[in-house]
Amino acid sequence: MKRVAPPGVERSRWRDLDRLLLRSGNLVGPGFEPGEEVKEILHDMLHVLVIGAGGLGCELLKDLALTGFKKIDVIDMDTIDVSNLNRQFLFRMKDVGKSKATVAAERVMQRVHGVSVTPHFCRIEDKPPEFYQAFHIIVLGLDSVEARSWINGVVCGFLEYEDDGSVKQETIKPMVDGGTEGFKGHSRVIIPSVTPCFQCTMWLFPPQTKFPLCTLAETPRSAAHCIEWAHLIQWGQVRGAEVFDADVPEHMKWIYEQAVARAELFNIPGVTLQHTQGVVKNIIPAIPSTNAIVAASCALETLKMATMCSTGMSNYMMYMGAAGIYTHTVAYEKDPECIVCSAGVPVAIEESTTLEELMQQLCAQFPEKLATPSVSFQGCNLYMRGIFEEETRPNLAKRIIDLMEGATSGVLIVNDKKLHGPLRIQLSINAAQAMQT
């Protein structure tokens, strides 16, 4: 339940914030006008979404609430595990098995007067694009490249452009991204079409460790080899076409049991359920102090972005705790040919064009990039390969203009196995010409 502080306490608790918002200075951002109105906007109007309620997410929720953001939503699909309790400080032993988002929201509202935190216990993919479009700022506390890429694609999909190719400012949805890996961490500001997006700097992330299949199948030498054998080889041989989901406890238990049997066969020690989860999910050990430092930087950049009380970071900060308390910032440049946040490749079609005809046209236009494309519009899957193919197959015979709900222009996101990332298509539908003919 949301708590309300007495008037005197309410005034004194924001004295440090008042020093930033009620007076001007040489370091303020563009357009900043000090006054009570800025603080009222921060408290009552700005709506922030935190994605992730793990080690970094707990710190973010606490910092944002104490910084003055009173309207916060948090989304996370995970439940609390005993192994989380050493660093995810909002949780207690009695919370094990409960939703991280729900418990984190309750705990923050119990501790911080006046803040409202709305939890969402689900996958980020379960929410429609309109959900993310409703927030003023999105703050990422994620632990996977895939999740970052997905939300980056959704947010960049909101971008709309003028006829001259300039972006419509009202369609920009800013994000602040944080990440930690042991004693290393980063915070970054992502303003789609202005700063580099996540896809622009994908090269920053090192490739994940991969083991040769021959080693896994014939000469395993470590516990990780046994676990990956169960995950990559044994699952498909025994359970066939069943899709493996690392977040299903029964699936993870099965992988663990198979890995234990494999390890015993080769006299390899070290296979535990926790290690199995770490290998399969590519979990990196988390350090609470790193989470705290990175979350503090992210919260500060969110405050700057919301109020312009200071100039924002440009645009990437790296913390290197293993080399002493060392940080540096880098101004990475936007990729003008980014397939996600650029204006996109222009493609024109007629009003009568169906989704299947468009896909054939794209494959002919980009033969080296596309073979089996999947297409989405504003985060909605129009046609997807794999497990969603049967569900989306009826859309192939439908006109594109109908799938876009009558819009004659927009950005389509195309994915394909040949692509390193999604391809952005700036689509225009020649409705007038089709009517004349």
N, C-alpha and C positions, 0 to 999 in steps of 0.2 A: 504494500500500500504506500502511496506517495505521501511523504511527510512534509509539513509546512512549518518553517521556523518562525519564531517570534520576530516582530519588526526590527527590534534592536539588533538581534543576531543576524538577521537578513542583511542589514546595512553593513555591519562590520565584516561579514564573511567575504564581501566582494571588494574590500579596500585595495588589494593588490591589483585586481582587475580594473578598478576605477583609475588607477595610475596609467593604464594603457589606453582606456577608452574615453576618459573625460578630459584629456589634455593632448595637445598636439606635440610634435617633435620633428627632429631632422630625419628620422628613420621611418616615418609613417609611409604607408602604401599610397598609391594613386587614388585620389577621390576621397580620402579619409576626412571625415568631419567629426571631431570629438563632441560628445554630449550624451545625455541620458537616452536619447533615441537609439543610439547604437547598442547600448546595453539591453534595452527593451527588445530590439530585434533579435539579439543573440539569445535572450532568455525565452521569448514567447513565440517567435516566428520561425527561426531556423530549425529545420528538421534534418537530422543526421542519421545515416544508416551505418552501422558497424557490421561488417561481414566477418564472422568468426568469433567464437567465444572461448577460445583456448587460452594458451599462455599469453599471447600478445593481445588477444581480444579482451581478456579480463582487465589488463592494464589500460587498454584504450577506453573501455567503458568507465572505469574509475576516473581517469584523467579528464575525459570529456565532460563528465558530470561535474567534477570539481572546478572545471574551467568556466562553467556557466551555460553549457548547452543543456537545456531542460527537456527537449523533445528528441528522444533517441529511440531508434529501433535496432534490434540485433537479430541476426539470422545465423543459425548453426544447425547442422543435421546430426551432430554427435551427442552421445550420452556420456555421463561422467564415469570415469574409470579410476580405480584406486591409484594408478600410476600418474594421474593428473594432479594429485593433491599437493605434490611438492613444489609446484610452481604456479598453478592456477588458483590463486589465493581466495577467490570468491566462493570456492567449493569446500564442503566438509565431508567427513566420512558418511554421514547420514544421507548425503546427496548422491551417493554412488548409484548409478543406474538411471538417474533422472536426466532430463534434457538440460544440456549446458546453457542454451539460450534462456530457458525459463528460469533456472536457478540464478544465473548471473543477473538477469533483470530484477528479480525479487531482491537479491542481496544489495544491489546498487541503490534501489529505491529505499531500502531499509536504512542505509547508511548516509545517504545524501538527501538533504531536505529539498523538496520541491521538484525533483526531477521525475520525469515519466519515461520509463523504458518499456517498450513493447517487444516481447520476444516472438520469434518465428522459428518453430522447431521443424525444419524441413530442409531439403536440398535447395541450393540457390537456383537450380534449373526449374524448380517447381513453381517459382514465382513468374508472373507474366512481365513483359517489359514495362507496363504501366506502373507496376509496383516500384521499380527502380527509378522511374522517371519522376516519381512524386517527391523525392528527396532533394534537398539543396546540395548536399555534399555526401559522398560515399567514402568511407574509411575502411581499408582492407587490412584484416589481420589474418590472412590466409597462410596455409602451409604447403600449397602445391602450385606448380606452374600451370597446370590444366585449369584450375579454378580461376586463377588470375586472368588467363587468356579468355575464358568464357565471359567473365564480367566485363573485361576490356572490350570484347566484341559487342556486347549489349550496349554499353555506354557510348561507344563510337558509332553504333548503329543509330543513335538518336540524332546525329549530326545532319543538318540540312544546309543546303548551299544556295546562294543567290545565283542569278544567271551568269554573273561574272566570275563565278567560282569561289567567292569569299563565303566564309561560313556565317550562318545566322547565329548571332551571339546567344540568343535565348535558347538555342538547342544544345549548348555546351553543358555537360554535366561533369563537374570537377571531381577528381578522386585524390585521395592521399593513401599511398601504399606503404606498408611496413612489412619487413621480413627479418627473421633471425635464423642463424645457423651456428649453434654453439656460442662462441665468444665473438662472432661476427654478426653484423646487422646492417640494415639499410632503411632509410625512409626516403620517399620521393613524392613529388607533386606531379600529378598527371592532369593536364587540362587539354582534352582532346582537340586536335587541330591547331593548338598553340604550342604545347610542349610535346616531346616525344611520348607516344603511348607505350603500353607494355610491349606490343609487337615490334615497335621501332628498335627496342633495345633487348630483344630476346637473346642476343648474343652474350649478354651479361651473365646468363645462367649457364653454369658448366653442364656438360652432358652427364646424364645419370649413368651410374656404374652398370655395365652389362657383362654377363658371363657367357662364354662360348657354349653353345648347346652340347657340343661333344663332351666338354668337361662335365657338365651337369649330368649327362646321360651315362658316361663311362667312368670318369675318374674324379669324383667329388673329393675335395680336400678340406672343406670347411663347412661349418654349420649353415652358412649362407648358401652354399652350393646345394645342400640337401633341401633347404626351404624353397629355393628357386626351381629345383627339379620338381617338387610337388606342385608348385604354382604353375609353371610353364609347360610341363610335360605330362605329369601324372593326372592332373585335373582333366585335361582334354581326352586322355585315353580312357579314363574310368567314367567320367560324368558327361562325356560327349559334348553336345551342343549347349548344355546348361551354362548360362553366363555367370562367371565368377564375380562376386561382389565382396570386396574387402570389408565392407561395413556390416555384413551379415555374420553374426557370431558363429552360426553353424558352419558356414563356409571357411572361416578362419580356423575353427577347431579342426576341421577335416584336413586342411593343409598342414597344420601343426602335427597331427597324428601321423600323416604320411611322411613328413620330414623326420620325425622321431624314428620311425621304422627304417628309413633310408640311412640315417646316421648310425643306428645300431649295426646295420649290415656292414658298414665300412669303418666301424669303431671311431666315429667322429663325435666328440663331446660338444656341448654348448647350445643344443637346440632347445629353446624354451618358448612358451607361448608369447612372451613379450618380445623376444628376438624375432620370432616369426612375424609378428605384426610390424615390427620395425623394418624388416627386409621387404615384405610385400608392399607396404605403404610408403617405403622409402623415407622413413621417419628419421629426422636428424635430432640428436640430443639437444634439449633446450636448457638454457641458462637463465634463471629468473632475472638476474641483474641486466642481462642483455635485453630481455623483453621490456623491462622498465625503462631503459634508456631510449630504445627505439620508439616505444609508445609515447614517451614524453615528447620526443621530436615530432611525431605524427600529430599529436594533440595540439602542439604549438602551431604547426603549419595549418591545421584546420582552423584554429582561431584567427590566424593571420588572413586566411582566405575568406573567412566569414565576415570579418570586421575591417580589414585593411589597416589595422592598428600598427602594422609594421610591414616592410617589404618581405615578400615570400622568398623561400629558398629557390635557388636556380641551379639545378632542379632535382639533384640526387645527392644524398648524404650517405657516406659509408662509415660505419663504426668498426674499428679493429681492436677489440678488447684483448686479443691474444698478444698484441704488440704494444701493450700499455694502453692507456686511455687516449686513443688516437682516433680522430675523425677528420674527414675531408669532404668537401663538396665538389661536384663536377657538373658543369653545364652541358649535358648531352644535347645533341641537336636532333631535331625532328627529321625523320626520313621523308623527303618529299614524295617518294614513290611507295610509301608504306601501304600495304594491301588492306590495312584495317582503318587507319585514321585519315588517310588522304581522301581527296574528293572522289576518287574511284575511277575506274575505266568506263568511259561513256559507251553505252549500248542503247540503240534505238530499236523499237519494235512497233508493230501495228497493234491496234486495239484487239484484233481477233486472235493474237498469238497466245497459244496455250503454254503452260509450264513445260510440258515435254518438248514443244517446238523451241522454246527458249533455251533449254538445256542442250539440245542438238546444235543450236546456233553457237552457243558458247564453246562447245567442244570443237566445232569447226574453226572458230576464231582463235582459240587457244589450244591447239592440238598437243603442244608440249607440256601444258600445265594441267589439262583436264582430261579425265577418262571416264570416271564414275562420280560425277559431282553430286553434292547435296546442297540444297538451297534453303536459306532462311530470310525472313524479312522482319526487321524490328524485333528480333529475338524469338519469333514464331517460326517453327519448322514447317516449310512448305513441302519439301521432300527430303527424306533422310534415308541413307543406306543403313543396313544392319537391322537392329531390333525394332526400329520405328518405320521400316519400309512398308510393311503391310498397312499400318495406320495412315501413312501419308500418301500411299499410292493413288488413291482416288483424285488427289490434287493434280496429277499429271494431265488429265483431260480438261481441267478448268482453265479459263482465261486468266492471264496474269493480272489484269486489271480488276477482276473479281476477287482474287486472292489478296490484292492490295487494298480491298474495300473501296474501289473507285478512284484511288489516287493515280494520277497520270505520270508521277515521277517518284523516285525513291531509291534507296540504296539496298541492294541485295547482297547478302553475304554467301559466298560460294566456298564450300570445302571439298577437298579431293585428296586422295591418298598421295597424289603427285606433288601436292603443295606442302610447303613448310609451315604455312599459316593460311588463314582464310583470304579469299580473293574478294575485293570490294567492287561491286558493279554499280555504276551510276546509271540507273535505268530511266529512260524516258519513253512514254507511250504516245504514239502519234494518233491520238483519238480523232482529231479533226479531219485528217486525211482519210481515215478509215470510214468516217461518216459520209464524206463526199463521194467515195467510190461505191 
